[in-house]
Amino acid sequence: MEESENDGKKNVPVNKDLAKKEVERWLDSIKATESQREAYAANIDRLVEAVKDGTIAIDDKCEITHTLKFPFGEEIKIITLVYKNRLRVKDITNANRGIKNDDGDGRVLGYVVALTGQAREVLRNMAPQDFQIGEAISPFFAI
């Protein structure tokens, strides 16, 4: 997203109880199972913290807007990413085309590509602190 599209506004921090409710609402919207919620409890905790501190916000359509801690890009400054709450198998397979099954980081990056619609080469420039949000979201869409 270009800087002018959101004027660099940061998401609003919220208290922990509201942050938990927001993440639960997102999990419900993607139909996350109880076993997924148990298996990815640390991911959920990371998302709750990110909502709490204003790094991410979950909108009415349950899309996640991520305000980057370290914006990047030379021609177009990327300051936010928007993660979809629905993917198709073809989105995932297209984004992971050419990535070996044992390349964990590459596959996670593929999921982030599919979820955000950004190009792989663009997202390779993300700071690790920002990539952690995509890492927390992507397992819920694994096939």
N, C-alpha and C positions, 0 to 999 in steps of 0.2 A: 504494500500500500504506500503511496506517495505521501510525503510529509504533509502536504496541503490537504489531504483528504480527511485527516482528523486533527489538524492544527497542533499536533504534539500533545494533545490532552492526555493526561494519565487517568487510568481507571481509579475509582474511588475506593479507598480501603474501607473494610467493614469489620464488625466484631466476629469472633470465632464461631459463635452459634449461627449467625446468618451465613457465614462462609460455608459451614457444613451443610446447611439447608440448600444453598445454591449448588454445591457439588452433588448433593443427593438428587436434586431436581435434574441435573445434567445426566447423572447415572441412570435415573429412571427413563429419561428421554431416549437414551441409546439402548435401553432394555438390558442393562448390565445385570448379569445373574448374581445370586448371592455368592456362588463360588468364585466368580471373577472379583467381586468386592473383597472377599477374604484374601485371595491370592495377590491382589494388587493394593493391599491396604496402605503400603508405603507410598504408592503413587497417589492414592486418594489424599493422604496426609499432605503430600507436596502440593496438590491442587488446592486443598483447603488453605494452606499457608499463602499460596499465591493469590487467592481471592481475598484473603484477609489483608494482605499488604498492598493490594491494588495492582498487582502485576497482571492479573487476568480478571475479566468480568464475563459473566454468562448472561447473554441477552434473552429476550422472550422466545426466540426460536431455538434456544439452547446451543447457539454457536458461541465459541469462546474467543474473545478478543484479548490478545496478549500484547501488552505494551512492553517492548523490548527494553532491557536494562542497558544494552549496548547496541543502539541502532547502527546499521551498516549500509553500505552501498555508496558508489561514487556518483553515477549518473542519476539514479533515483534512490533517495534515502529511504530505507525500510525502517519504520519506527514501530509498526504494529503488524501482527499476523492475526488472521481470523481462521480459526479451526472449525470446519464443518462438523455437524453432528451425525451425518450419514455418509457412508461410502458404499460404492459398489465394488464387487470383486474385480471388475475390469480396471477400476481406478487404482486399486492396490497393485495388481499385476503389471499394469503399464508403468507405474511409478517405480517398481522394483525390477523391471526388465534389465537384464545384464548384470544384476547383483547376485553374487553367489549366496547360497543358503547359509553358509557358515560365516558370512560377513554381517555380524550383528549390528554394528554401527551403521553400515550401509543400508541395511533393511529398515532400521528405525528411521533413518533419513528418508527412505522411500515412503514410509507411512506419513511422515510430516509433509512431504511433497504432495501426496494424495490429499491429505487433510486440509492443506492451506492453498493448494493450487499454484504455489510458487515453484519455480524451476529449481532442480537439484543444484545446479551451479550457483544459483543465488543463495540458497540456504546453506551451502558449504561455508559461507562467510559468517554464519551465526557464531556468537560467543557461546562457550559451553554452558554458561549460567543461563542463557536463554534457551539453548537446545534442551535443557532438562525439562522444560515444560512439555515440549513435544514428546520426549521420552516418557513422561508421566501419562500422557494421553494415549499414545499409540497402542499399547497393549490391549486396550479395550476394543480395538478394531482388528486384531490379529486373525489371520485365517490359517 
